[in-house]
Amino acid sequence: MTISLTVILIESTDEITLGLPLMVTLMVAKWVGDYFNEGLYDIHIELKHIPLLGWDPSEDMKQYHASDIMSKMPICLYQIERVRDLIAVLTSNNHNGFPIVGDFSSALSPNASEDTLTDEELDMFMDFKTYMSPSPYTVWSDTSVSRVFNLFRTMGLRHLVVLDRKLATVVGIITRKNLAHLSEHEGRHTEDLTGSTRELNTL
């Protein structure tokens, strides 16, 4: 950011001799700004509640397991689903991650309907084989959150399926928001502890 701004100013002034003074001025301004507050982009990320993860997991994450932060009882789909049932699931949920757990679904949802589709189309079946990931990343429910964090950071995941170690069944799903909320909670807890320590020292 500092280098690019220096280049823009040099291009606009057409004075190459001002390169070093501009660089020094911008670096000092950046250091002063970072000392007193966060960067503009960081502030906007926090205001918009974007689930942006840090570089490394915090030490407090080691005491949590995947089962502590996951969204429990996720809605699972079969590889082959009736269109009517699929529309019912999509219209009744506001998330977009659905684990595939089997080959065929025999469940019916007669109350689900869609005006743009005919009854014949609603009774057709859809195969997710060409759309789903056949080998998704999964973790056990007792996996540490720090390992979950590293998986999201290194593999660029959006969803992570959590399995029960005994039954090997889907028990939850983790997203970046789950990790981001945990980081925010730990940050607030640390601030509260710091504030309490300062009050005790003042007394």
N, C-alpha and C positions, 0 to 999 in steps of 0.2 A: 504493500500500500504506500509506504513512504517513498520507495524508489520510483514507483509509477507516477506519483504526484510530482516528484522532482523532474521526471522526464517531461511531463505535461507542461510544467512551468517553464522549463528550458525551451521547449518547442514554441510556446506562446511568446516568450520574450526574445527568442533567437539570440541568446547570449550564453555561449557555452562556458564562459568564464564564471558565470554565477552558479555553476553546478555544485561546487563544494560548499559555498555559503548556504545555498538552499537546502542541501542535504543535512547540514549541521542544524539549521533552524528547524527543519521538519522533524528530525530525530529528537531534539530537545522538547519540542512541542508534544510529540507523541509520548515521551517518557513522563512529562508532567501530567498529561491527560490520563495516562494509565495509572499514575500514582493516586489520583484523587477519585477516579470513578472507572467503570468498565467502558469498553469500546461501544460505539454506536450500534454495531451489528449485534454484539452480545446483549445489549439492552433490548433491542427489538426481538431477538430470539426469546428472551424471557417474557416480554409483554405478550407475544403471540402464542406462548406456551408450546413452542416447537420442541418435540422430544429429541433434542440433540445431545448425544452422549459425550462425555469427556474422553480424555485419552486413556486414562487408567482407572480401574475400579478403586473405590475408597476402601480403607481398612475395615470399616464397619460392615461392608458387604459380605465379609467372610462368615459372619455369624448368622446370616440368613440363608434359607434354602429356596429352591425354585417354588416349592409349595406355598411359601409365605407371600410371594408377590404375584403369582399367576392368577389369571382369571379362571375361576373354577366352573365346572360343568359346561364346557364349550359345546356348541351345537355342531354335531358331526354329520357328514353326508356320506352316502354310498357312492361307489363309482358310477352306478347307473341309477339315475333318479327320474321319477316322473316329473314332467314340466310343471304340473299343477302344484306338487309338493315343493318344488324348488322355488317357485314364485312366492309361496306362503312363507318360506324361510327368509328369503331376501327382503320381503316387504315388512316382516315383523322384527328385523334386527337392523341395527345401525352400524355394524362392523362388517368386515369383508374377508375374514379369515376363517375357513371351515375345513377342518381335517377330514380326509377321506378314510373311512375305517373298514369298508367292506366292498363287496362286488355288486350287491343288488338290494334295493329297498322295497319292502312290501307295504310300507306305511302309506296311508291315504290321508289326504286333507281335503275333504269335500267342500269346506267353507272357503277355500282359496280360489280366486278367479282373477282374470285379467281381461279387460275390455278389448285390447288389441289382438287377442288370440281367440281362435274358435275352440269349441269344445273338443273337436278332433285333435287340434294341436296341443291343447292342455293335457290330453290323455297320452301323448307321445312320451317317449323316454329319451333322456339325454345321457350320453356317455362322456365322462370327464377324463378319459384315458389320455387324450391328446392335449389336455389343458393342465392337468395336475402335475405336480412334481413327484415322480415315483419314489424318490429317495430323499425325503426332507430331513433336515437336522432335527434331532430329538434329544431330550435330556430326561433323566430320572427325576422324580419329585424331590429326592434328597440331595440333588446336585447343588453345590454352593452358588450363590448369586454372582460371586466374582468370576466363576467359570462361565456362567451365562452371559455376563457382561462382555467377556473376551470373545465369545462366539459372535455376539452381535457386532462388535467392533471389527473383528478380523474377517468375518464372512459377509458382512453387509446384510444381515437378515432383517426381515420385516416381522416375521412371526416365528415362534419357536414352540413346538409341541412338547408338552410335558407328559411323561408316561409313568404309570405305577410300576414299581420294580417287581412286585410279586405277580400281578396279573397281566402286566404289559399292555394295559389299556390306556386310552387317552383320558387324563384326569384334569387337564388344564391347558392353557395356551398363554404365552408371554409375548408381549409386544414392547417396542421401544418406550411407549408411554409408561408401562409398568416400571421399567428401570428408571426413567426420568422422574417419576413420582417418588420413587424410593430415594433418589439422590436429593430431591428437594426436601423430603422429610428429614433426611440425615443432616442436611445443611441447616435447617431451622432448629433441629435438636442441638446441633453444635453451637449455634448462635445463642440459644437459651442458656446452655451450660456456661458459655463465656460470659454472658451478662450476669448470671448468678455469681460467678467467681469474682467478677469486678465489684459487685455489691458487697460481697463478704470482705473483700480486701479493703473497701472503703470504710466499712464498719470497724 
